[in-house]
Amino acid sequence: MPNGTSAPPEPPRLNGGPNGWGRLLGLIGVPGAIAFYLVWWLTEGLGTRLDRMIQLLEQIARAVKAHGV
């Protein structure tokens, strides 16, 4: 610093800094957090239906393979 003065001390951080959620929000930002939440919300709602569709497709594939088509 000029004139031989030292920098003011930094304010203390709570528990050593932001927790994991704070770091994630700092990394991806608010728009990223909103997008992350929307993807999670959609997959939660559609997850069960997608699992059932995949099971049905696997059953159809096994049936077709068993009949030698």
Distance bins in CASP14 RR format, pairs under 12 A and 6 or more apart:
PFRMAT RR
TARGET T0000
AUTHOR 0000-0000-0000
RMODE 2
METHOD distances of the structure
MODEL  1
1 7 1 0 1 0 0 0 0 0 0 0 0
1 8 0 0 0 0 1 0 0 0 0 0 0
10 16 0 0 0 0 0 1 0 0 0 0 0
10 17 0 0 0 0 0 1 0 0 0 0 0
11 17 0 0 0 0 0 1 0 0 0 0 0
13 19 0 0 0 0 0 1 0 0 0 0 0
14 22 0 0 0 0 0 1 0 0 0 0 0
15 22 0 0 0 0 0 1 0 0 0 0 0
16 23 0 0 0 0 0 1 0 0 0 0 0
17 23 0 0 0 0 1 0 0 0 0 0 0
18 24 0 0 0 0 1 0 0 0 0 0 0
18 25 0 0 0 0 1 0 0 0 0 0 0
18 26 1 0 0 1 0 0 0 0 0 0 0
18 27 0 0 0 0 0 1 0 0 0 0 0
19 25 0 0 0 0 0 1 0 0 0 0 0
19 26 0 0 0 0 0 1 0 0 0 0 0
20 26 0 0 0 0 1 0 0 0 0 0 0
20 27 0 0 0 0 1 0 0 0 0 0 0
20 28 0 0 0 0 0 1 0 0 0 0 0
21 27 0 0 0 0 0 1 0 0 0 0 0
21 28 0 0 0 0 0 1 0 0 0 0 0
21 29 0 0 0 0 0 1 0 0 0 0 0
21 33 0 0 0 0 1 0 0 0 0 0 0
21 36 0 0 0 0 0 1 0 0 0 0 0
22 28 0 0 0 0 0 1 0 0 0 0 0
22 29 0 0 0 0 1 0 0 0 0 0 0
22 30 0 0 0 0 0 1 0 0 0 0 0
22 33 0 0 0 0 1 0 0 0 0 0 0
23 29 0 0 0 0 0 1 0 0 0 0 0
23 33 0 0 0 0 0 1 0 0 0 0 0
24 30 0 0 0 0 0 1 0 0 0 0 0
24 32 0 0 0 0 1 0 0 0 0 0 0
24 33 1 0 0 1 0 0 0 0 0 0 0
24 36 0 0 0 0 1 0 0 0 0 0 0
24 37 0 0 0 0 0 1 0 0 0 0 0
25 31 0 0 0 0 0 1 0 0 0 0 0
25 32 0 0 0 0 1 0 0 0 0 0 0
25 33 1 0 1 0 0 0 0 0 0 0 0
25 34 0 0 0 0 0 1 0 0 0 0 0
25 36 0 0 0 0 1 0 0 0 0 0 0
25 37 0 0 0 0 0 1 0 0 0 0 0
26 32 0 0 0 0 1 0 0 0 0 0 0
26 33 0 0 0 0 1 0 0 0 0 0 0
27 33 0 0 0 0 1 0 0 0 0 0 0
27 36 0 0 0 0 0 1 0 0 0 0 0
28 34 0 0 0 0 1 0 0 0 0 0 0
28 35 0 0 0 0 1 0 0 0 0 0 0
28 36 1 0 0 1 0 0 0 0 0 0 0
28 37 0 0 0 0 0 1 0 0 0 0 0
28 39 0 0 0 0 0 1 0 0 0 0 0
29 35 0 0 0 0 1 0 0 0 0 0 0
29 36 0 0 0 0 1 0 0 0 0 0 0
30 36 0 0 0 0 0 1 0 0 0 0 0
30 37 0 0 0 0 0 1 0 0 0 0 0
31 37 0 0 0 0 0 1 0 0 0 0 0
31 38 0 0 0 0 0 1 0 0 0 0 0
32 38 0 0 0 0 1 0 0 0 0 0 0
32 39 0 0 0 0 1 0 0 0 0 0 0
32 40 0 0 0 0 0 1 0 0 0 0 0
33 39 0 0 0 0 0 1 0 0 0 0 0
33 40 0 0 0 0 0 1 0 0 0 0 0
34 40 0 0 0 0 0 1 0 0 0 0 0
34 41 0 0 0 0 0 1 0 0 0 0 0
35 41 0 0 0 0 0 1 0 0 0 0 0
35 42 0 0 0 0 0 1 0 0 0 0 0
36 42 0 0 0 0 0 1 0 0 0 0 0
36 43 0 0 0 0 0 1 0 0 0 0 0
37 43 0 0 0 0 0 1 0 0 0 0 0
37 44 0 0 0 0 0 1 0 0 0 0 0
38 44 0 0 0 0 0 1 0 0 0 0 0
38 45 0 0 0 0 0 1 0 0 0 0 0
39 45 0 0 0 0 0 1 0 0 0 0 0
39 46 0 0 0 0 0 1 0 0 0 0 0
39 47 0 0 0 0 0 1 0 0 0 0 0
40 46 0 0 0 0 0 1 0 0 0 0 0
40 47 0 0 0 0 0 1 0 0 0 0 0
41 47 0 0 0 0 0 1 0 0 0 0 0
42 49 0 0 0 0 0 1 0 0 0 0 0
42 50 0 0 0 0 0 1 0 0 0 0 0
43 49 0 0 0 0 0 1 0 0 0 0 0
43 50 0 0 0 0 1 0 0 0 0 0 0
43 51 0 0 0 0 0 1 0 0 0 0 0
44 50 0 0 0 0 0 1 0 0 0 0 0
45 51 0 0 0 0 0 1 0 0 0 0 0
46 52 0 0 0 0 0 1 0 0 0 0 0
46 53 0 0 0 0 1 0 0 0 0 0 0
46 54 0 0 0 0 0 1 0 0 0 0 0
47 53 0 0 0 0 1 0 0 0 0 0 0
47 54 0 0 0 0 1 0 0 0 0 0 0
47 55 0 0 0 0 0 1 0 0 0 0 0
48 54 0 0 0 0 0 1 0 0 0 0 0
48 55 0 0 0 0 0 1 0 0 0 0 0
49 55 0 0 0 0 0 1 0 0 0 0 0
49 56 0 0 0 0 0 1 0 0 0 0 0
50 56 0 0 0 0 0 1 0 0 0 0 0
50 57 0 0 0 0 0 1 0 0 0 0 0
51 57 0 0 0 0 0 1 0 0 0 0 0
51 58 0 0 0 0 0 1 0 0 0 0 0
52 58 0 0 0 0 0 1 0 0 0 0 0
52 59 0 0 0 0 0 1 0 0 0 0 0
53 59 0 0 0 0 0 1 0 0 0 0 0
53 60 0 0 0 0 0 1 0 0 0 0 0
54 60 0 0 0 0 0 1 0 0 0 0 0
54 61 0 0 0 0 0 1 0 0 0 0 0
55 61 0 0 0 0 0 1 0 0 0 0 0
55 62 0 0 0 0 0 1 0 0 0 0 0
56 62 0 0 0 0 0 1 0 0 0 0 0
56 63 0 0 0 0 0 1 0 0 0 0 0
57 63 0 0 0 0 0 1 0 0 0 0 0
57 64 0 0 0 0 0 1 0 0 0 0 0
58 64 0 0 0 0 0 1 0 0 0 0 0
58 65 0 0 0 0 0 1 0 0 0 0 0
59 65 0 0 0 0 0 1 0 0 0 0 0
59 66 0 0 0 0 0 1 0 0 0 0 0
60 66 0 0 0 0 0 1 0 0 0 0 0
60 67 0 0 0 0 0 1 0 0 0 0 0
60 69 0 0 0 0 0 1 0 0 0 0 0
61 67 0 0 0 0 0 1 0 0 0 0 0
61 68 0 0 0 0 0 1 0 0 0 0 0
61 69 0 0 0 0 0 1 0 0 0 0 0
62 68 0 0 0 0 0 1 0 0 0 0 0
62 69 0 0 0 0 0 1 0 0 0 0 0
63 69 0 0 0 0 1 0 0 0 0 0 0
END
